[in-house]
Amino acid sequence: MENSAEQIVELKTMEQWKEAFPVMNQLRTDLVETSYLDLLHEMAKDGYRLFALVKDDMIVALAGISIRVNFYNKRHVFVYDLVTDASHRSHGYGGKLLNFIHHWASENGAKYVALESGIQRTDAHRFYEKKFEYDKWCFSFRKTF
Protein backbone atom coordinates (compact mmCIF):
# COMPACT_ATOMS: atom_id res chain seq x y z
CA MET A 1 0.00 0.00 0.00
CA GLU A 2 1.08 3.57 -0.65
CA ASN A 3 0.36 4.60 2.91
CA SER A 4 1.73 2.31 5.61
CA ALA A 5 -1.37 3.06 7.70
CA GLU A 6 -3.53 1.40 4.98
CA GLN A 7 -3.99 -2.32 4.62
CA ILE A 8 -6.49 -4.76 3.15
CA VAL A 9 -7.49 -7.55 5.49
CA GLU A 10 -9.99 -10.38 5.38
CA LEU A 11 -12.61 -10.11 8.10
CA LYS A 12 -13.22 -13.54 9.60
CA THR A 13 -14.44 -13.09 13.17
CA MET A 14 -17.80 -12.07 14.58
CA GLU A 15 -16.14 -9.04 16.20
CA GLN A 16 -14.71 -7.93 12.82
CA TRP A 17 -18.05 -8.50 11.08
CA LYS A 18 -19.81 -6.35 13.69
CA GLU A 19 -17.21 -3.62 13.24
CA ALA A 20 -17.88 -3.68 9.47
CA PHE A 21 -21.67 -3.43 9.78
CA PRO A 22 -21.97 0.40 9.81
CA VAL A 23 -20.09 0.60 6.50
CA MET A 24 -21.95 -2.34 4.91
CA ASN A 25 -25.24 -0.84 6.07
CA GLN A 26 -24.56 2.20 3.87
CA LEU A 27 -24.90 -0.10 0.85
CA ARG A 28 -27.34 -2.65 2.25
CA THR A 29 -29.69 -0.21 3.98
CA ASP A 30 -32.45 -2.79 4.49
CA LEU A 31 -30.32 -4.81 6.93
CA VAL A 32 -30.22 -4.57 10.69
CA GLU A 33 -27.19 -5.96 12.49
CA THR A 34 -28.84 -9.25 13.46
CA SER A 35 -30.01 -10.06 9.92
CA TYR A 36 -26.63 -8.97 8.53
CA LEU A 37 -24.79 -11.32 10.91
CA ASP A 38 -27.20 -14.21 10.27
CA LEU A 39 -26.88 -13.83 6.49
CA LEU A 40 -23.12 -13.32 6.64
CA HIS A 41 -22.67 -16.46 8.70
CA GLU A 42 -24.69 -18.46 6.16
CA MET A 43 -22.95 -16.82 3.17
CA ALA A 44 -19.51 -17.60 4.63
CA LYS A 45 -20.42 -21.30 4.62
CA ASP A 46 -21.03 -20.93 0.88
CA GLY A 47 -17.64 -19.30 0.19
CA TYR A 48 -18.39 -15.61 0.74
CA ARG A 49 -15.35 -13.65 1.90
CA LEU A 50 -15.38 -10.13 3.31
CA PHE A 51 -12.34 -7.88 2.84
CA ALA A 52 -11.81 -4.45 4.36
CA LEU A 53 -9.53 -1.60 3.50
CA VAL A 54 -8.41 -0.33 6.88
CA LYS A 55 -6.82 3.08 7.35
CA ASP A 56 -5.53 4.17 10.73
CA ASP A 57 -7.36 1.24 12.39
CA MET A 58 -10.71 2.25 10.83
CA ILE A 59 -12.65 0.33 8.16
CA VAL A 60 -13.07 2.75 5.27
CA ALA A 61 -14.19 0.33 2.52
CA LEU A 62 -15.52 -3.21 2.17
CA ALA A 63 -15.68 -5.82 -0.57
CA GLY A 64 -17.68 -9.04 -0.31
CA ILE A 65 -16.69 -11.66 -2.88
CA SER A 66 -16.70 -15.34 -3.68
CA ILE A 67 -15.28 -17.66 -6.29
CA ARG A 68 -17.99 -19.06 -8.52
CA VAL A 69 -18.09 -21.38 -11.52
CA ASN A 70 -20.76 -21.42 -14.19
CA PHE A 71 -21.09 -22.00 -17.93
CA TYR A 72 -21.01 -18.37 -19.01
CA ASN A 73 -18.31 -16.89 -16.74
CA LYS A 74 -16.31 -20.10 -16.15
CA ARG A 75 -14.26 -19.77 -12.94
CA HIS A 76 -14.72 -16.18 -11.77
CA VAL A 77 -14.87 -13.96 -8.75
CA PHE A 78 -18.26 -12.44 -8.09
CA VAL A 79 -18.35 -9.12 -6.25
CA TYR A 80 -21.49 -9.02 -4.14
CA ASP A 81 -20.65 -5.89 -2.20
CA LEU A 82 -18.30 -2.96 -2.74
CA VAL A 83 -18.80 0.08 -0.57
CA THR A 84 -16.73 2.95 0.77
CA ASP A 85 -17.75 4.71 3.96
CA ALA A 86 -19.53 7.97 3.06
CA SER A 87 -17.03 10.07 4.98
CA HIS A 88 -14.10 8.52 3.06
CA ARG A 89 -15.39 8.59 -0.53
CA SER A 90 -13.43 10.08 -3.43
CA HIS A 91 -10.06 9.12 -1.93
CA GLY A 92 -9.52 6.05 -4.12
CA TYR A 93 -10.31 3.42 -1.48
CA GLY A 94 -12.95 1.64 -3.58
CA GLY A 95 -10.51 1.51 -6.49
CA LYS A 96 -7.76 0.10 -4.28
CA LEU A 97 -10.12 -2.63 -3.08
CA LEU A 98 -11.23 -3.41 -6.63
CA ASN A 99 -7.59 -3.63 -7.78
CA PHE A 100 -6.96 -5.98 -4.86
CA ILE A 101 -9.91 -8.13 -5.99
CA HIS A 102 -8.57 -8.25 -9.55
CA HIS A 103 -5.18 -9.42 -8.30
CA TRP A 104 -6.76 -11.89 -5.85
CA ALA A 105 -8.99 -13.27 -8.62
CA SER A 106 -6.03 -13.83 -10.92
CA GLU A 107 -4.03 -15.52 -8.15
CA ASN A 108 -6.98 -17.84 -7.51
CA GLY A 109 -7.41 -18.95 -11.13
CA ALA A 110 -10.40 -16.81 -12.02
CA LYS A 111 -10.98 -15.81 -15.65
CA TYR A 112 -13.24 -12.85 -14.82
CA VAL A 113 -14.44 -10.57 -12.10
CA ALA A 114 -18.19 -10.12 -12.38
CA LEU A 115 -20.66 -7.99 -10.45
CA GLU A 116 -24.16 -6.58 -10.55
CA SER A 117 -25.08 -2.99 -9.87
CA GLY A 118 -28.52 -1.50 -9.30
CA ILE A 119 -30.01 0.31 -12.29
CA GLN A 120 -30.17 3.57 -10.31
CA ARG A 121 -26.45 3.55 -9.38
CA THR A 122 -25.18 5.57 -12.35
CA ASP A 123 -22.10 6.87 -10.49
CA ALA A 124 -21.07 3.30 -9.72
CA HIS A 125 -21.61 2.33 -13.36
CA ARG A 126 -19.27 5.12 -14.49
CA PHE A 127 -16.72 3.91 -11.94
CA TYR A 128 -16.81 0.34 -13.26
CA GLU A 129 -17.05 1.18 -16.96
CA LYS A 130 -14.81 4.22 -17.33
CA LYS A 131 -12.20 3.80 -14.63
CA PHE A 132 -11.92 0.00 -14.61
CA GLU A 133 -13.08 -0.86 -18.15
CA TYR A 134 -15.79 -3.31 -17.12
CA ASP A 135 -18.11 -4.39 -19.93
CA LYS A 136 -21.86 -4.06 -19.52
CA TRP A 137 -22.83 -7.30 -21.22
CA CYS A 138 -26.09 -8.59 -19.78
CA PHE A 139 -29.19 -7.82 -17.76
CA SER A 140 -29.96 -9.51 -14.47
CA PHE A 141 -33.56 -10.39 -13.65
CA ARG A 142 -35.36 -11.64 -10.56
CA LYS A 143 -38.89 -12.51 -9.58
CA THR A 144 -40.03 -11.79 -6.06
CA PHE A 145 -42.36 -14.20 -4.25
Buried (B, 14 or more C-beta within 10 A) or exposed (E): EEEEEBEBEEBEEEEBBBBBBEBBBBBBEEBEEEEBBEEBEEBBEEEBBBBBBBBEEBBBBBBBBBBBEEEEBEBBBBBBBBBBBEEBBEBBBBBBBBEBBBEBBEEEEBEBBBBEBEEEEEEBBEBBEEEEEBEEEEEEEEEEE
